[in-house]
Amino acid sequence: MAPTLNLVGIVTRDLPVSLAFYRRLGLDLPEPDGPDDHVETTLPGGLRVAWDTVDVVRSFTPGWTEPSGSARIGLAFLCADAAEVDATHDALVAAGHHSAHAPWDAFWGQRYATVLDPDGNPVDLFAWLPGSQP
């Protein structure tokens, strides 16, 4: 049997702030038990997404340092349609998150936008434009 992708891990500086961002995107996330706890959820289909603080990661990898550059990970959320891309982008920006790319009709047939999560990770929002879905 080949290995199966089962978990995407996100390292965050501020767990409650990061969880609040992803809750705005519709993820059902439990409250952490404390400031340095591990939090995870299982998505429909079985893929798990987990959050750990920098301190938790350093507890089992003492030499860990935050990556530099513009992206640690990239996540993309499928929206129902172009209007939902625009509304979700605008709601996240209104909540104080940085827009890395305002909504636009991409040449590959999607309405697309990018907002940065509280740790600077790009989170794409997209919907297939009419007639473009594979």
C-alpha positions, 0 to 999 in steps of 0.5 A: 500500500502506498502512503496516503496524505492524511494530515496538513499541519499549520504552525502558528504564532497565535493559536486562537487568532489562527483558529478564528481565521479558519473558522471564518472559512467554515472549518468546525474547530474545537477550542484549545485546552490551553495556549500551547495545545494541538488542535485538529479537525477531520474534514469530510473525506478524512483529511485532517488539518492540525494547528500547533504553536511555535512552542509546541513544535520546538518542544519536539524539534528543539532546533526548529526555526520559522521559515522565511519567505512569502509562503510556508504552505498554500491552502485553497478553499472552493467556493460555490460561485464567484459571488462567494469568492468576493464575499468571503474575501471582503469579509476576511479583509473587513475582519482585519486580514490582509488581501494578497490578491483581490478577486479576479477572473483568472485565465484558467477559468476560476474566480480567484482571490488570496488572503493571508492568514494571521501567520502570513500563509496564503489562503486562496479562495476560488470558484469555477467560472461558468463553462470552465469546470473540468 
